[in-house]
Amino acid sequence: MSDNKLTNSAGIPYYDHEDSQTAGPRGPVLLQDFFLQENLAHFVRERIPERVVHAKGTGAYGTFTVTHDISQFTKANLFSKVGNSCKIFTRFSTVGGERGSADTERDPRGFAVKFYTEDGNWDLVGNNTPVFFIKDAKKFPDFIHTQKRLPKTNLKSATMMWDYWSLNPESLHQVLILMSDRGTPFGYRHMHGFGSHTFSMINAQNERVWVKFHFKSKQGIKNFTHDEAVKMKGNNPDFAQEDLMNAIEAGEFPKWTLYIQVMTAEHAKEFRWNPFDVTKVWLQDEFPLIEVGEMELNEIPVNYFAHVEQSTFSPSNLVNGISFSPDKMLQGRLFSYADAHRYRVGANSHLLEVNRCPFMVNNYQRDGAMADSSQYQDLPNYYPNSFDQIKPSPDYKNFEEDLDSNHVANFNRNENDDDHYTQPGLLYTKAMNETDRKNLVYNIISSMNGITGPKKDEIINRQLCHFFRANIELGMKIAMGLQVNIDSNMMSHSTK
């Protein structure tokens, strides 16, 4: 039989694709036209729940190649020698917007990379910023609610957003980055990426160090100004998607260099801030970047929905030699990301092409929606058993962590946990140039002018206190732009 015949999903050829079967030429449609039923039934089920966050995004396949030896820090096979490489899938996204929103919105950008390694899939799931708004996953649902829409009007609310930030000063570091031009990157090719959290690496001697991951764009940093981003939002809400697709199709494959920062256990004890606090950075003059390898994106997925929309990433997907840290946000994400994908895509989403480990997978998970038995066929679904040869390997035993007095159940804050101002102040004075600072102030004033309602003055004054404590000049310029009278109480906060 010819392979080009039109068929239904069961492979049954049919002819009348554009005409429904009726009782006579003008009669009602017959229920027995099961080709019509199948077409309509599938059509209304073509969408799955969109991501709660990172809904608007794009993705591409590529390669990662190791260029420098870091085997002293990790026993991960990928990093065992220079020249090793693996296939990758990368997804970029905005955070707060829906799938239909513009990808030039002022928003952090998701930066997720799936490494298809011989030890299994490793997901490095981060953002284009080295820090985050909050340090504890318990706050995450409340924070995200403020970035979405008001329950009554279904409209975005600057009041809700700034109210939350002003009540959570730990957000200040990320807020300054978001309100700078880095909050509106020129597409996805011209931004850096970060693992953001602190992770750990374990070497062949079972020695552990703490690490942070940095992707540096080889295309260089390029951002929209606020006004340019607003204009592009109307002209082309899919600008970042189109820019990445066009570059790859033209053979201008975007590249990033991967670096790590390394902190020993001794350094961690002496570090001024909690090294596992995702609202803080490790200063690079103390913990310099160490080059690791290069990431190149060179292949557009053949079907957006099958590959990009159904792709699933989780920080819990870590290979031997790379592990967790006590970072509270990371610990929360280890569960919530995998759980979100089980809901959104299904219990067997790991069997889809984009998520599937290209090497052998041996486990005893069976059944569930969309189960595919091609890998395990009739093998037992329990362990131990007398029929297969699958055995746990001691080479992959987890790192044994000592639970000492620093690791007991505790809801209290550590020393310097409430220093939410030193690093944002350094960001303003040291990392930004004059143009950056000017645009930052303009963007903050533009956003805070959207605060309305009876609590307007309270919210503005509370947030201004945070700006003053980070940098007096920054606070003064924003207050002047908002036409707020500066009182002694507000100024006194800046010196505390």
C-alpha positions as CSV (number, residue, x, y, z in Angstrom):
1,M,0.0,0.0,0.0
2,S,1.3,3.5,-0.8
3,D,2.6,5.5,2.2
4,N,1.0,8.7,1.1
5,K,-2.6,7.8,1.6
6,L,-4.7,10.0,4.0
7,T,-5.5,8.0,7.1
8,N,-7.0,8.5,10.6
9,S,-5.1,8.0,13.8
10,A,-5.6,4.2,13.5
11,G,-4.0,4.1,10.1
12,I,-7.3,3.6,8.3
13,P,-7.3,5.3,4.9
14,Y,-10.2,7.6,4.0
15,Y,-11.3,10.0,1.4
16,D,-13.8,12.6,2.6
17,H,-11.7,14.9,4.7
18,E,-13.5,18.2,4.0
19,D,-17.1,17.0,3.8
20,S,-19.1,15.5,6.6
21,Q,-21.4,12.5,5.9
22,T,-25.0,13.6,5.9
23,A,-28.5,12.1,5.4
24,G,-28.9,13.1,1.8
25,P,-27.1,16.1,0.1
26,R,-28.7,18.6,2.5
27,G,-29.6,16.4,5.5
28,P,-28.2,16.5,9.0
29,V,-24.8,15.2,9.8
30,L,-24.6,11.5,10.8
31,L,-23.1,10.4,14.0
32,Q,-21.5,7.5,12.2
33,D,-19.0,9.8,10.5
34,F,-16.2,8.8,13.0
35,F,-13.6,10.6,10.9
36,L,-15.4,13.9,11.8
37,Q,-15.7,12.8,15.4
38,E,-12.0,12.0,15.7
39,N,-10.9,15.3,14.1
40,L,-13.0,17.4,16.4
41,A,-12.3,15.4,19.5
42,H,-8.5,15.7,19.0
43,F,-8.8,19.4,18.1
44,V,-10.4,20.3,21.4
45,R,-7.7,18.4,23.3
46,E,-4.7,19.8,21.5
47,R,-3.7,22.1,24.4
48,I,-2.3,21.1,27.7
49,P,-2.2,23.4,30.8
50,E,0.3,26.2,30.2
51,R,3.1,26.6,32.7
52,V,2.2,28.6,35.8
53,V,5.5,30.5,35.3
54,H,7.7,30.6,32.2
55,A,4.7,30.0,29.9
56,K,6.0,32.1,27.0
57,G,9.2,30.7,25.6
58,T,11.2,29.2,22.8
59,G,13.8,26.4,22.5
60,A,16.5,24.9,20.4
61,Y,18.8,21.9,20.3
62,G,22.6,22.1,20.2
63,T,25.8,20.8,21.7
64,F,27.9,21.4,24.7
65,T,31.7,20.8,24.6
66,V,34.1,20.7,27.5
67,T,37.0,23.1,26.8
68,H,38.8,23.1,30.2
69,D,39.5,20.4,32.8
70,I,37.5,20.7,36.0
71,S,37.8,17.0,37.0
72,Q,39.5,18.1,40.3
73,F,36.1,19.3,41.4
74,T,33.7,16.7,39.9
75,K,33.5,13.1,39.0
76,A,30.8,13.7,36.4
77,N,31.7,11.7,33.3
78,L,30.8,14.7,31.1
79,F,33.7,16.7,32.6
80,S,36.2,13.8,32.8
81,K,38.3,15.1,29.9
82,V,38.6,18.1,27.6
83,G,36.8,17.5,24.3
84,N,33.9,15.6,25.8
85,S,30.5,16.7,24.3
86,C,26.9,16.0,24.5
87,K,23.6,17.0,22.9
88,I,21.6,19.7,24.7
89,F,18.2,21.3,24.6
90,T,17.8,24.8,25.8
91,R,14.6,26.7,26.6
92,F,14.4,30.5,27.1
93,S,11.3,32.2,28.5
94,T,9.7,35.1,30.2
95,V,8.5,34.4,33.8
96,G,5.3,36.1,34.6
97,G,3.5,36.4,31.3
98,E,1.0,34.0,29.6
99,R,1.8,32.1,26.4
100,G,0.2,34.9,24.4
101,S,2.1,37.7,26.0
102,A,5.0,39.7,24.5
103,D,8.5,38.3,24.9
104,T,9.9,41.8,25.3
105,E,8.1,42.5,28.5
106,R,10.1,43.7,31.5
107,D,10.6,40.4,33.2
108,P,13.4,38.0,34.2
109,R,14.2,35.4,31.5
110,G,14.3,31.7,32.1
111,F,17.5,30.0,31.0
112,A,17.1,26.2,31.2
113,V,19.5,23.7,29.7
114,K,19.0,19.9,29.4
115,F,22.3,18.0,29.0
116,Y,21.8,14.6,27.6
117,T,24.8,12.9,29.3
118,E,25.9,9.3,29.5
119,D,25.0,9.4,33.2
120,G,21.5,10.6,32.5
121,N,19.8,13.9,31.8
122,W,21.2,16.9,33.8
123,D,18.9,19.9,33.9
124,L,20.5,23.3,34.8
125,V,17.4,25.4,35.4
126,G,18.1,29.1,36.0
127,N,17.5,32.6,34.8
128,N,19.3,35.4,33.1
129,T,20.0,36.9,36.6
130,P,22.4,35.6,39.2
131,V,19.9,36.3,42.1
132,F,16.2,35.9,42.7
133,F,13.5,37.9,44.5
134,I,13.0,35.7,47.5
135,K,15.2,33.2,49.4
136,D,12.6,30.7,50.7
137,A,10.3,28.6,48.5
138,K,7.4,29.1,51.1
139,K,7.1,32.6,49.7
140,F,7.0,31.5,46.0
141,P,3.2,31.2,45.5
142,D,2.5,34.5,47.1
143,F,5.3,36.2,45.1
144,I,4.1,34.8,41.8
145,H,0.5,35.9,42.5
146,T,1.7,39.5,42.6
147,Q,3.3,39.1,39.2
148,K,0.1,37.7,37.7
149,R,-3.4,39.3,37.6
150,L,-5.8,40.7,40.2
151,P,-8.5,38.2,41.0
152,K,-11.3,40.8,40.5
153,T,-10.3,42.8,37.4
154,N,-7.9,40.2,35.8
155,L,-5.5,43.1,35.2
156,K,-1.8,43.4,36.0
157,S,-1.2,45.6,39.1
158,A,1.8,47.8,39.8
159,T,0.3,48.4,43.3
160,M,0.2,44.7,44.1
161,M,3.8,44.2,42.8
162,W,5.4,47.1,44.6
163,D,3.4,46.4,47.8
164,Y,4.9,42.9,47.9
165,W,8.5,44.0,47.1
166,S,8.3,46.8,49.7
167,L,7.3,44.3,52.3
168,N,10.1,41.9,51.3
169,P,13.3,43.9,51.2
170,E,15.3,40.7,50.3
171,S,13.8,41.3,46.8
172,L,15.7,44.6,46.3
173,H,18.8,43.1,44.6
174,Q,16.7,41.4,41.9
175,V,14.3,44.4,41.6
176,L,17.2,46.7,40.7
177,I,18.4,44.2,38.0
178,L,14.8,43.8,36.7
179,M,14.3,47.6,36.6
180,S,17.5,48.2,34.8
181,D,17.8,47.6,31.0
182,R,18.8,44.0,31.8
183,G,15.1,43.5,32.5
184,T,14.4,44.0,28.8
185,P,17.1,42.0,26.9
186,F,17.4,42.2,23.1
187,G,16.1,38.7,22.5
188,Y,17.6,35.6,24.0
189,R,20.9,35.5,22.2
190,H,22.3,38.7,23.9
191,M,21.9,37.8,27.6
192,H,23.9,35.8,30.1
193,G,22.4,32.8,31.9
194,F,22.9,31.6,35.5
195,G,22.2,28.5,37.6
196,S,21.5,31.2,40.2
197,H,21.4,28.7,43.1
198,T,24.4,27.3,44.9
199,F,25.1,23.7,43.9
200,S,27.8,21.3,44.9
201,M,30.4,19.3,43.0
202,I,31.8,16.0,44.3
203,N,35.1,14.6,42.9
204,A,36.5,11.1,42.7
205,Q,38.0,11.4,46.2
206,N,34.5,12.2,47.5
207,E,35.5,15.7,48.3
208,R,32.8,18.4,48.0
209,V,32.9,22.1,46.9
210,W,30.1,24.6,46.5
211,V,29.6,26.0,42.9
212,K,27.7,28.5,41.0
213,F,27.1,28.2,37.2
214,H,27.4,31.1,34.7
215,F,26.7,31.2,31.0
216,K,28.3,34.2,29.3
217,S,26.9,35.2,25.9
218,K,29.5,35.2,23.1
219,Q,27.2,37.5,21.2
220,G,27.7,40.2,23.8
221,I,25.1,41.8,26.0
222,K,22.5,43.9,24.3
223,N,19.3,45.3,25.8
224,F,16.3,47.3,24.9
225,T,15.6,50.6,26.7
226,H,12.2,50.8,28.3
227,D,10.7,52.8,25.4
228,E,12.2,50.5,22.8
229,A,10.8,47.4,24.6
230,V,7.3,48.9,24.8
231,K,7.4,49.8,21.1
232,M,8.6,46.3,20.1
233,K,5.9,44.8,22.3
234,G,3.3,46.3,20.0
235,N,5.3,45.8,16.7
236,N,6.3,42.2,17.2
237,P,5.3,40.4,20.4
238,D,7.3,37.4,19.3
239,F,10.5,39.3,18.6
240,A,12.8,37.1,20.8
241,Q,11.4,33.9,19.3
242,E,11.8,35.2,15.8
243,D,15.3,36.5,16.5
244,L,16.6,33.1,17.7
245,M,14.9,31.2,14.9
246,N,16.2,33.5,12.2
247,A,19.8,33.3,13.6
248,I,19.9,29.5,13.7
249,E,18.3,29.2,10.2
250,A,21.0,31.6,8.9
251,G,23.7,29.5,10.4
252,E,24.6,32.2,12.9
253,F,24.6,29.7,15.8
254,P,24.4,31.5,19.1
255,K,27.0,30.4,21.7
256,W,27.7,30.8,25.4
257,T,30.7,30.0,27.5
258,L,30.0,28.1,30.7
259,Y,32.0,29.1,33.8
260,I,31.8,28.0,37.5
261,Q,32.6,29.7,40.7
262,V,34.0,27.5,43.4
263,M,33.8,27.9,47.2
264,T,35.3,25.4,49.7
265,A,33.7,24.5,53.0
266,E,36.2,26.6,54.8
267,H,35.3,29.6,52.6
268,A,31.6,29.0,53.2
269,K,32.1,29.3,56.9
270,E,34.0,32.6,56.6
271,F,31.8,34.2,53.9
272,R,30.2,37.4,55.0
273,W,26.7,36.3,53.8
274,N,25.0,33.0,53.7
275,P,26.5,31.3,50.6
276,F,23.2,29.5,50.0
277,D,21.1,32.6,49.9
278,V,19.9,33.0,46.3
279,T,19.3,36.8,46.8
280,K,23.1,37.2,47.1
281,V,26.0,36.8,44.7
282,W,29.5,35.6,45.3
283,L,31.8,38.5,44.5
284,Q,34.0,37.5,41.5
285,D,37.1,39.1,42.8
286,E,36.9,36.7,45.7
287,F,35.6,33.7,43.8
288,P,36.8,34.1,40.1
289,L,35.1,32.5,37.2
290,I,36.7,29.2,36.0
291,E,36.0,28.4,32.3
292,V,34.4,25.0,31.7
293,G,33.0,24.7,28.2
294,E,31.0,26.1,25.3
295,M,27.3,25.7,24.5
296,E,26.1,26.2,20.9
297,L,22.5,26.2,19.6
298,N,22.3,24.9,16.1
299,E,19.0,23.0,15.5
300,I,15.4,24.3,15.5
301,P,12.9,21.7,16.8
302,V,10.7,20.3,14.0
303,N,7.6,20.9,16.0
304,Y,7.2,23.6,18.6
305,F,4.5,21.9,20.7
306,A,6.1,18.5,20.8
307,H,9.5,19.7,21.8
308,V,9.3,23.2,23.3
309,E,5.9,23.1,25.0
310,Q,6.2,19.5,26.2
311,S,9.8,19.9,27.4
312,T,10.2,19.4,31.1
313,F,13.1,20.6,33.3
314,S,13.7,20.0,37.0
315,P,16.6,21.0,39.2
316,S,16.3,17.5,40.7
317,N,17.7,16.0,37.6
318,L,21.4,16.1,38.7
319,V,24.0,13.6,37.5
320,N,26.7,11.8,39.6
321,G,29.3,14.4,40.7
322,I,26.9,17.3,40.8
323,S,24.5,17.7,43.7
324,F,22.4,20.0,45.8
325,S,23.0,22.6,48.5
326,P,21.0,23.8,51.6
327,D,19.7,26.7,49.4
328,K,16.1,27.0,50.6
329,M,14.7,28.0,47.2
330,L,16.5,25.2,45.5
331,Q,15.2,22.7,48.0
332,G,11.7,23.8,47.3
333,R,12.2,23.6,43.5
334,L,13.5,20.0,43.7
335,F,10.0,18.8,44.4
336,S,7.8,21.5,42.8
337,Y,9.2,21.4,39.3
338,A,8.9,17.7,38.8
339,D,5.5,17.8,40.3
340,A,4.3,20.6,38.0
341,H,5.3,18.5,35.0
342,R,3.6,15.4,36.2
343,Y,0.4,17.5,36.3
344,R,0.9,19.6,33.2
345,V,2.3,16.9,30.8
346,G,1.8,13.6,32.6
347,A,3.4,10.9,34.7
348,N,5.2,9.6,31.6
349,S,6.5,13.0,30.2
350,H,10.0,11.6,30.6
351,L,9.3,9.2,27.7
352,L,8.7,12.1,25.2
353,E,11.5,12.6,22.7
354,V,12.6,16.0,24.1
355,N,12.8,14.7,27.7
356,R,13.9,11.1,27.1
357,C,17.4,10.1,28.1
358,P,19.1,8.8,24.9
359,F,20.9,6.1,26.9
360,M,19.4,3.1,28.7
361,V,16.9,3.8,31.5
362,N,16.4,1.0,34.0
363,N,13.7,1.5,36.6
364,Y,10.5,-0.1,37.8
365,Q,8.1,2.7,37.0
366,R,5.3,1.4,34.9
367,D,1.9,2.3,33.5
368,G,0.1,5.6,33.7
369,A,-1.3,7.8,30.9
370,M,0.7,7.6,27.7
371,A,2.9,4.7,29.0
372,D,5.4,3.4,26.4
373,S,6.8,-0.1,27.0
374,S,9.4,-0.1,24.2
375,Q,12.3,0.2,26.7
376,Y,11.2,-2.2,29.4
377,Q,8.7,-4.4,27.5
378,D,7.9,-7.4,29.8
379,L,10.6,-6.9,32.4
380,P,9.5,-7.1,36.0
381,N,8.0,-4.0,37.6
382,Y,9.5,-4.7,41.1
383,Y,12.9,-4.8,42.8
384,P,14.5,-7.0,43.8
385,N,13.6,-9.8,41.5
386,S,15.0,-13.1,40.1
387,F,14.6,-12.3,36.4
388,D,16.7,-9.2,35.4
389,Q,20.3,-8.3,35.9
390,I,19.8,-4.7,37.1
391,K,21.8,-4.0,40.2
392,P,22.5,-0.7,42.1
393,S,26.1,0.5,41.5
394,P,28.1,1.6,44.5
395,D,29.9,4.0,42.1
396,Y,26.8,6.2,42.2
397,K,26.2,6.2,46.0
398,N,25.1,9.6,47.2
399,F,27.5,11.9,49.0
400,E,27.0,11.4,52.7
401,E,26.4,14.7,54.5
402,D,27.0,15.2,58.2
403,L,24.0,16.7,60.0
404,D,25.8,18.7,62.6
405,S,24.6,21.6,64.7
406,N,24.4,23.8,61.6
407,H,21.9,21.4,59.9
408,V,19.2,20.9,62.5
409,A,15.6,22.0,62.1
410,N,15.5,25.7,62.4
411,F,13.2,28.5,61.4
412,N,15.5,31.3,62.6
413,R,17.6,33.6,60.5
414,N,21.3,33.5,60.3
415,E,23.7,36.3,60.9
416,N,23.7,38.9,58.0
417,D,20.6,37.3,56.5
418,D,18.9,40.7,56.8
419,D,21.6,42.6,55.0
420,H,19.5,43.2,51.9
421,Y,21.2,46.4,50.9
422,T,25.0,46.1,50.6
423,Q,25.0,44.1,47.4
424,P,22.2,46.1,45.7
425,G,24.3,49.2,46.6
426,L,27.4,47.7,45.0
427,L,25.3,46.8,41.9
428,Y,24.3,50.5,41.6
429,T,27.7,52.0,42.2
430,K,30.1,49.5,40.8
431,A,28.4,47.3,38.2
432,M,26.4,50.0,36.5
433,N,27.7,52.9,34.4
434,E,26.1,56.3,34.3
435,T,23.7,55.4,31.5
436,D,22.6,52.2,33.3
437,R,21.9,54.2,36.5
438,K,19.9,56.9,34.6
439,N,17.8,54.3,32.8
440,L,17.3,52.4,36.1
441,V,15.9,55.4,37.8
442,Y,13.7,56.2,34.8
443,N,12.3,52.7,34.7
444,I,11.6,52.5,38.5
445,I,9.8,55.9,38.4
446,S,7.7,54.8,35.3
447,S,6.7,51.6,37.1
448,M,6.0,53.1,40.5
449,N,3.8,55.8,39.0
450,G,1.4,52.9,38.4
451,I,0.8,52.5,42.1
452,T,-2.8,53.5,43.0
453,G,-5.3,53.3,45.8
454,P,-5.5,54.3,49.5
455,K,-2.2,52.6,50.3
456,K,-0.3,54.4,47.6
457,D,1.8,56.7,49.8
458,E,2.5,53.9,52.3
459,I,3.8,51.5,49.6
460,I,5.9,54.2,47.9
461,N,7.5,55.5,51.2
462,R,8.2,51.9,52.3
463,Q,10.0,51.1,49.1
464,L,11.8,54.4,49.0
465,C,13.3,53.5,52.4
466,H,14.8,50.4,50.8
467,F,16.3,52.4,48.0
468,F,17.8,54.9,50.4
469,R,19.4,52.1,52.4
470,A,21.0,50.7,49.3
471,N,22.2,54.1,48.1
472,I,21.2,57.6,49.1
473,E,21.7,59.0,45.6
474,L,19.4,56.3,44.1
475,G,16.7,57.0,46.7
476,M,16.9,60.8,46.2
477,K,16.6,60.5,42.4
478,I,13.6,58.2,42.6
479,A,11.9,60.3,45.3
480,M,12.4,63.4,43.2
481,G,11.0,61.7,40.1
482,L,7.9,60.6,42.1
483,Q,7.6,64.1,43.6
484,V,7.8,62.7,47.1
485,N,8.9,65.0,50.0
486,I,11.8,63.5,51.8
487,D,11.3,63.4,55.6
488,S,14.0,62.8,58.3
489,N,12.5,59.5,59.2
490,M,13.0,58.2,55.6
491,M,16.6,59.5,55.5
492,S,17.4,58.0,58.9
493,H,16.6,54.5,57.5
494,S,19.5,54.9,55.0
495,T,22.1,55.1,57.8
496,K,20.9,52.1,59.7
